[in-house]
Amino acid sequence: MPTPSTDLYNLRPDLAAGYEEFSLEMDRRGFIGLQAAPQTDVAEFGGTFPIVPIEQLLQSPDTQRSPGSGYARGKFTFTTGTYQTKENGYEEPVDENEARMYGSWIRADELSSRRAFDAVLRNHEKRVSSLIFNTTTFAGAALTTAISTDWTQYSSAIPIDDVDAAVMKVYDNSGMWPNTLIISRVLYRHLRKCDQISNLIASNPNFNPTSKGIDKSTLSQIFDLPNVLIAGGTKSTADAGQAATLAGIWDKDYAMVCHLDGSEDVRIPSLARTFHWAGDGSEIGGHFEEYDEPRTRARIIRVRHQTDEKLLYPELGHLLTGAAS
């Protein structure tokens, strides 16, 4: 059977150029997946990686040396984990007839690429949220706490105390201080109305809400955590063709206090990471391609990437439940 000498699909970097600032595009859509599970590029599509036990990093060996003697030497050990990247992609057809008929109303290429791009990113977001807002992984008093007064009870809720207790749990478990709070946008809007937060701001001139009121930078000051990730992505749980049943990708009932590391070095502890393999042309967030489908007289726009999302150090996180029951 004859085979073509070149690929039948064309790269469409012009479509990808519509998303020049990838992190800004993610933020517009309320996606935080690549912040909650930072990207680590890998050379192979699957394999092993080192996991440095927390206790190895926190050892305090004797470093004093006497004249004529040698220096103390470390006996560094590590365990290994495995990853297996999987390709995720989505295609949108652009019918040539419709593109010409409605070209004055819509830019078919751009609309189709946005829909495909969104599908790939939204599913990555769902995979990361299922890792982190997970009551099976985060179970037991060391890893999870059921909030006694949920944060929708504005006058009696104590979110500062709840988060501070979770911070201490992470520190007690790992010896590392958490640097991030992950919440849904729904829970964020409840937090801004809690009396404990507004009273602290009113009594402390060091807290300076913006003109828009209490925002995530204010919450960062209040909770003494450098990063507050506010997830706004939405999903529909209804089947195709049915009326939408909408819910947040990140459950409004949960809040995660954790330590994240944004570098690509997997040897540096972080709650979770996104392993990305570019060996087959994948680009994180989406590789844009186009090919012709003569039978339907359409151009197919495809967006794809190849990743594996892994939770690496559960002890670097503490899950608060019942936050908006």
C-alpha positions in Angstrom: 0.0 0.0 0.0 1.5 3.4 -1.0 2.3 5.8 1.8 2.7 9.5 1.7 6.2 10.9 1.8 5.2 13.7 4.2 2.6 14.1 6.9 -0.9 14.8 5.8 -1.5 17.3 8.6 -0.2 20.8 8.8 1.0 22.6 11.9 -1.1 25.7 12.7 1.2 27.9 14.8 -0.9 30.9 13.7 -3.9 29.5 15.8 -1.6 28.9 18.8 -0.4 32.5 18.5 -3.9 33.6 19.6 -2.9 32.4 23.1 0.4 34.3 23.3 0.4 34.4 27.1 -0.5 30.9 28.1 -0.8 31.6 31.8 -3.0 34.6 31.1 -5.3 32.5 29.0 -5.5 29.9 31.7 -6.4 32.6 34.3 -9.2 34.0 32.0 -10.8 30.5 32.0 -10.3 30.0 35.8 -7.9 27.1 35.3 -5.2 26.6 37.9 -4.2 23.0 37.1 -0.7 23.9 36.0 -0.1 26.0 39.1 -1.4 23.3 41.4 0.5 20.6 39.5 3.5 22.4 38.0 4.9 21.2 34.7 8.0 18.9 34.5 9.3 18.0 31.1 10.5 14.5 30.7 12.7 12.8 28.0 10.7 9.6 27.7 6.9 9.1 27.4 7.1 6.9 30.5 9.6 5.8 33.1 10.8 6.3 36.7 11.8 9.3 38.6 13.4 9.9 42.0 11.4 10.6 45.1 13.5 12.1 47.9 12.0 11.2 51.2 11.2 14.3 53.3 13.3 13.1 56.2 16.4 12.9 53.9 16.1 16.6 53.1 15.7 17.6 56.8 18.6 15.7 58.3 21.1 17.8 60.2 24.4 15.8 60.1 27.4 16.8 62.2 29.6 19.1 60.0 32.4 19.8 62.4 35.8 18.6 61.3 38.9 18.1 63.5 42.4 18.6 62.1 43.7 15.5 60.4 40.3 13.9 60.1 38.0 13.6 57.2 34.7 15.4 56.7 31.4 13.8 57.5 29.7 12.3 54.4 26.1 11.9 53.6 24.4 8.6 52.8 21.8 9.9 50.5 19.0 7.5 49.6 15.8 7.9 47.6 12.9 5.9 46.4 11.4 5.9 42.9 8.1 6.5 41.4 6.7 5.9 37.9 4.9 8.0 35.4 3.2 7.1 32.1 2.1 10.0 30.0 -1.1 9.7 28.0 -2.1 11.7 24.9 -5.1 13.9 25.3 -6.6 15.7 22.3 -9.7 17.0 20.7 -10.8 17.8 17.2 -13.2 20.4 15.8 -14.4 20.2 12.1 -14.6 23.4 10.0 -17.1 22.8 7.2 -15.9 24.6 4.1 -19.4 25.5 3.0 -20.4 26.8 6.4 -17.2 28.7 6.8 -17.9 30.6 3.6 -21.6 31.1 4.3 -21.0 32.5 7.8 -17.6 34.0 7.4 -18.8 37.5 7.9 -20.2 36.6 11.3 -17.6 34.2 12.8 -14.0 33.3 12.2 -14.5 29.5 12.0 -10.8 28.6 12.4 -10.5 30.7 15.5 -13.8 29.5 17.1 -13.0 25.8 16.4 -9.5 26.1 17.8 -10.8 27.8 20.9 -13.3 25.0 21.5 -10.6 22.3 21.0 -8.1 24.2 23.2 -10.7 24.6 25.9 -11.6 20.8 25.8 -7.9 19.8 26.3 -7.3 22.3 29.1 -10.6 21.6 30.9 -9.9 17.9 31.1 -6.4 18.5 32.4 -8.0 20.7 35.1 -10.4 17.9 36.0 -7.6 15.4 36.4 -5.6 17.7 38.7 -8.6 18.6 40.8 -9.4 14.9 41.3 -5.9 14.3 42.6 -5.9 17.2 45.1 -9.5 17.4 46.3 -9.5 13.8 47.1 -10.9 12.4 50.4 -9.6 8.9 49.7 -5.9 10.1 49.4 -6.3 12.7 52.1 -7.9 10.7 54.9 -7.1 10.5 58.6 -6.4 13.3 61.1 -2.9 14.0 59.7 -4.1 14.8 56.2 -7.7 16.1 56.5 -9.9 18.1 58.9 -13.6 18.5 58.8 -14.3 22.2 59.5 -16.5 22.6 62.5 -18.3 25.8 61.3 -18.5 26.2 57.6 -17.4 29.4 55.9 -20.9 30.3 54.8 -21.7 31.0 58.4 -20.2 34.5 58.1 -20.7 35.6 61.7 -19.4 32.5 63.4 -16.9 31.0 60.9 -13.2 31.0 61.9 -11.4 30.5 58.5 -8.2 32.0 59.8 -8.0 29.5 62.6 -9.0 26.6 60.3 -6.3 27.5 57.8 -3.7 28.1 60.5 -4.4 24.6 62.0 -3.9 23.1 58.6 -0.6 24.9 58.1 0.6 23.4 61.3 -0.5 19.9 60.2 1.6 20.2 57.1 4.6 21.5 59.0 4.2 18.7 61.6 4.0 16.0 58.9 6.8 17.3 56.7 8.9 19.9 58.4 8.1 22.2 55.5 6.0 25.3 55.6 3.0 25.3 53.2 3.0 28.2 50.7 -0.4 27.8 49.0 -4.1 27.8 49.6 -6.3 26.3 46.9 -10.0 27.1 46.9 -12.9 27.4 44.4 -14.2 30.8 43.3 -17.5 30.1 45.1 -15.7 29.5 48.4 -13.5 32.6 47.8 -16.6 34.7 47.5 -17.9 33.3 50.9 -14.5 33.9 52.5 -14.6 37.6 51.7 -17.8 38.0 53.8 -16.6 36.2 56.9 -16.6 38.5 60.0 -13.3 37.1 61.3 -11.6 38.3 58.1 -13.2 41.7 57.8 -12.7 42.4 61.5 -9.0 41.6 61.3 -8.7 44.0 58.3 -10.6 46.7 60.1 -8.3 46.4 63.2 -5.0 46.1 61.4 -3.8 49.0 59.1 -1.2 46.6 57.6 -3.9 44.9 55.6 -4.8 46.9 52.6 -7.8 45.7 50.5 -7.8 46.9 46.9 -10.5 49.2 45.5 -12.4 46.0 44.6 -12.4 44.9 48.2 -10.8 41.8 49.6 -8.9 40.0 46.9 -6.5 37.0 46.8 -3.5 39.2 47.7 -5.4 40.3 50.8 -6.2 36.7 51.7 -2.5 35.9 51.1 -1.5 38.4 53.8 -4.2 37.3 56.2 -3.4 33.6 55.9 0.4 34.3 55.7 0.6 32.1 52.6 2.4 33.4 49.5 0.0 31.9 47.0 -3.8 31.8 46.9 -5.1 29.8 43.9 -8.7 30.6 43.1 -10.2 28.0 40.7 -13.1 29.2 38.6 -13.4 26.5 35.9 -16.9 24.9 35.4 -18.0 21.6 34.0 -21.3 20.1 32.9 -22.1 16.7 34.3 -25.0 16.1 31.8 -24.7 13.8 28.8 -24.2 15.4 25.3 -27.5 16.8 24.0 -29.0 17.1 27.5 -29.6 20.3 29.4 -26.4 21.5 31.2 -25.9 20.4 34.8 -23.2 22.8 36.0 -20.7 22.4 38.8 -17.3 23.7 39.7 -14.4 21.6 38.6 -12.9 22.3 42.0 -15.5 21.4 44.7 -16.7 24.4 46.7 -16.8 22.2 49.8 -13.0 21.8 50.0 -9.9 23.9 50.6 -6.3 22.6 50.3 -3.4 24.0 52.3 -0.2 22.7 50.7 3.4 23.2 49.6 4.0 23.6 45.8 7.3 24.1 44.0 7.1 25.8 40.6 10.4 24.6 39.2 10.7 21.7 36.8 13.1 19.8 39.1 11.2 16.7 40.3 13.8 16.2 43.0 12.4 19.3 44.8 9.4 18.3 46.9 6.0 19.5 45.6 2.5 18.2 46.4 1.9 17.4 42.7 3.4 17.7 39.3 2.3 17.4 35.6 4.8 15.3 33.7 4.9 16.4 30.1 6.5 14.5 27.1 7.1 16.5 24.0 8.7 13.7 22.0 5.7 13.4 19.7 5.3 17.1 19.1 3.2 17.7 22.2 3.1 21.2 23.7 1.9 21.8 27.2 -1.7 23.2 26.9 -2.0 22.2 23.3 -0.3 21.5 20.0 -2.3 22.9 17.1 -2.7 20.9 13.9 -5.0 20.9 10.9 -5.8 18.3 8.2 -8.2 18.0 5.3 -11.1 15.5 5.3 -12.2 15.4 1.7 -15.2 13.2 2.2 -17.0 15.8 4.3 -15.3 18.8 2.6 -14.0 19.9 6.0 -10.8 21.0 7.6 -10.2 19.3 11.0 -8.5 21.4 13.7 -6.8 19.3 16.4 -5.3 20.3 19.7 -3.4 17.7 21.7 -0.8 17.3 24.5 0.7 14.3 26.4 0.9 14.4 30.1 0.6 12.4 33.4 -0.6 14.2 36.5 0.9 12.8 39.7 0.4 13.4 43.4 3.9 13.0 44.8 4.0 14.0 48.5 0.6 13.8 50.3 2.3 14.9 53.5 2.8 18.3 51.9 -1.0 18.9 51.8 -3.8 19.1 54.3 -7.4 19.0 53.0 -10.2 21.0 54.7 -13.7 19.6 54.1 -17.1 21.0 54.9 -16.0 24.5 54.0 -19.3 25.4 52.2 -21.7 22.6 53.3 
